[in-house]
Amino acid sequence: MGGRLCGLLDGNHSIVGTIRNQQAPAGVASVRLELSDPSAVDALLRSACPDVVVHCAALADPEICERDPERARLDNEVATGIVARACGRLGARLITLSTDLVLDGETAWSTESVRPGPISEYGRSKLAAELAALSDCPGAVIFRTALVVGRGYGARLTATESIASRLQRGETVTLYEDEWRTPIDPDSIAQAVNAVIDRPGASGVFNLAGSERLTRMDLGLRVARVLGLNASLLQPSPRTAHRGPPRTRDASLDTRRANKELNWTARPLDAAIREGRGTS
């Protein structure tokens, strides 16, 4: 996500990206940074003097987080706290990306006021990261983002790119028929970042999601229809068949706060699907 956002934001702002193991975004000034090192984070921010820091780095693989909760804590909660404290000391605004999986999944169309209740280690580590950001950098903005679709970055495919790639190879794709999400694309997230930059008073938690609430199976059918792929390869499955981390039943997000206060609206889902890598 971070690499994709760097490219999308670069046309309007002077960007310095940070990387650990990934490939640097083409055309964007990037430096290697270990976010677990407070002195390195401080030194970089003092050198770059940013007005805004967009913190996207995370251990976002739920299976790894479930197997190694301490690594999830360090990469998500601790690293966010380090970045937040550095921003607070230097007076830089902080925008940090969180996830819809901080929710317990018992409420459709959750607003920002719904009490979080993550059921996975990934969700718990991201909720702790939210609290660290808000505590250590008052005025921070938290974007709770939904399932990412559309054009991804690097080796990591978005949800729709993964489905399209497998259908194009003629593989059967099993998708949950009882897991509800409100997918969003990186372009829409970049637009929300720009909206916050233009509004110095914006702070707190904002939901960022698309306008459509779909199951994973619904999303697969949409990918097949939009791209003209073989929908008969899609197989529905209940979440109970999953043997990995607990699956959130309904993580759909209500975005009325962002719509109103940021004058922001997500792009249409079909447009995002068409822009996926290798699917245009």
N, C-alpha and C positions, 0 to 999 in steps of 0.2 A: 504493500500500500504506500509506504513512504516514498519509494522510488517513483511510483506513478504520480503521486501528488507533487513531487519536486518538478517533474516535467510539466504538469498542468499549471502550476503556479509561477513557473519561471518567466513567462511572458509579461507578467504584471509586477513582479517584485525581484529584488536582488536576493538570490537564494544561495545559502551554503548548506549542503546536505551532509549528513553524517552516516557512515556505514561501519559495520563490524565485519561481516563475512561476505556481504552481497557485492555485486558488481555496481559500480557507481553509475548513476543516471547519465546518459549521454548529454554532453553540453552543459552540465550543471557542476559548479565547483563543489567538490566533496572532500571530506577528510575522514580518516579512520578514527573512531572514538569508542572507548569502552565505557558504557554508561554506569558501570559499577564503580568507577573511579571518580570520586567527587572532585579531586584536584584537577583531573583532566577535563571534566565537564566545566568547572569554573574557569579554567585557563582558556578553553575554546570560546566560551561566551564572552569573556573579557576581551578577547582578541577580535571577535566578530562584531560585538556590540549590537546584537539584534534587537529590533523593536518587538518582534513576535517570535516565539519558539513554538513550532508545531511538533509535538511529541507523538510519533507513530510507532516507535519501536516496541515490540512485545514478543513474548513467547505465545504464539497464537494457535498452537497445535493442541487441542484438548486432550488427545491421548497421551502426549508427552507430559502435559501438566498433571494428568491424573496419576501417572506413574512416578512423577518426580515433583511433588508439591513444593519442595524447597527451591528447586530451580525456578518454578513458576513464581514463587514469592520474590526471589531475587531479580528475575528479569522483568517482572511486571510491577509489583508494589515497590520494591526497594529502588529500582532504577528510576521510576517515576518520582519518588520522593527526592532523590538526588537532583534531578532536573528541576523539580519545582522549587527546591530551596535555592538553587543557583539563580533561577529566574527571579525569585523574591528578593534576593540580595542585590541583583543588578537592575531591578525595576523593569524587566522584560515581561511582556504579556505571554501567558502560557495557554496554548490550545492543546489538549491531549485527547487522543482517540480511545474510547472505551468500546463496549459491546452490548448488544441486546441480551446477551447471556448472563448479565448480572440479575436478570429477572427470574422469578420462580416458574414462570410459564403457566400460571393459573388464570391470567387475565388477558383477554384480547384487547388490542389497541391500547396498550399501557401508556399513560402519560408519565411525565418526569416525576410527578408526585407519588406514584405507586411505589410502595416500599420494596426495595430490592430483596431478593432471596435466592441467590445463586445455588444451583444444585450440583455444580461440577467444580473441580479445583480451578479450572481456567476461569470460570465466572467469579469464584471467590477471590482469586488473585487480582482480577480486573476491578472488582468492587473496592478492594483495598487500595488499588492504585488511584481510583477516583478520590477516595477519602484523603490519601496522601497529597494529591495535587491541590485539592480545595483547602486543606489545612496548612500546607507549607507555602502556598502561593495564592493568597486571597485575591479574588478577582479572576481566577483561572476559569477557562471555559472547558467543559467536558462534553465531547460529542459521543453520545451512545449511538454507534452505527449498527445498522442491520447487516444481514448476510450480503456480502459483496458480490456483485455480478458485473458483466461487461468486460472491459479490457483490463487485464491485470498487468503485472510487471515481473520480470525475471522468471525464475523457474516455477513460481507459484501461480497456479491457474485459479481464476475466480470460479464460483459455483457453476456459472453457465458455460464458461470455457471448458471446464472438466466434463460436463455432460455432452457438449457438442463434440469434443475430441473423441470421446468414447463411441458415440453414435456414428461418427464418420469412419471409425475403424471397424464398425459392424459388431461392436460388443454389446452385450446385454447390460443395462444400467438399472440397478435396484435403488429405488427412492422411497423415502418415508411418505406414507399417505396420511399421517396424523401428526405432522410437525409443521407448525404455521410460522411463516416469516414474512417480512415486508422488505424485499430486496432493494438494494441501492447500488449505484455505480460510482466509481472514483471521481468522475467529472462532477457529479452532484455534490460530493463531499468537498471537492476543491472550491466549488461555488460558495458553499457554506463558510469555508475558511476565509475567503475573500470578504464575505458579508460581515464576519466578525471583525476582521481587520479594519473595515470601514466604520465600525461602530465601537468606539472605545469603551462605552459603558456596558457592553454585553458581558455577562458573566454567568457562571453556574452551569447546570446540566441542560443540554439540548438533545432531543431525539432527532436523529437523521435517518430517514427511511423512505422507501418508495410509497406510493399511494395504494398499491395493491397488496392484499393479504392472500398469500398462496401457501399450499403445502409444497414440500419438496417435489412430490409427484406432479402437482400442477405446474411447477416451474419447468420440469423436464418436458412436459407436453407443450409448454409455450416455446421452449427452445426448438423442439422438433418442428413445430408449426412455422415459426418465424424463419427458420433456416432451411426448411424443406427437407428435414431428415426423417429417418424411419422411426416413427413413434411406437411401432410394435415391439421394439427392443427395450422399451421402458417397462419395468416390473415394479408394481407397488408392494410395499412392505410396512408392517407396523413397527413403531419404535421399540416395542418389546423384543424384537428380533435382534436388536443391537447389543453386542457383548462388550462394548467399550464404555466410556464415561456416560453418566446419565444424560439423556437427551431432554431438552426443554420442550414442552408440548406446544406452547404458544408464546412466541417472543415478538409478536407484532407490536409495532410502535405507533403511537399517535404523535404527529409532528406539528400540531397546531401552534405550539410555542415558536418553533423555528419559522414556520410560515408567516406568523404575525410579526415577531420581533426582528427577524432577520430579512424579511421580505424574500424568503427562500422557498423554492419548490423543487422537488426532485425531478429529474428528466424521466420521460416515459420508459417503461421497462423494455419494450420492443426495440427501441433505438439502442439501448445499452447492449442487448443481446447481439444485435447486428455488428456492433463494433468490437466484439471479442476477437482475440488473435486467432487467425486461421479460419475465421468463420464469415468473413465479409465477401 
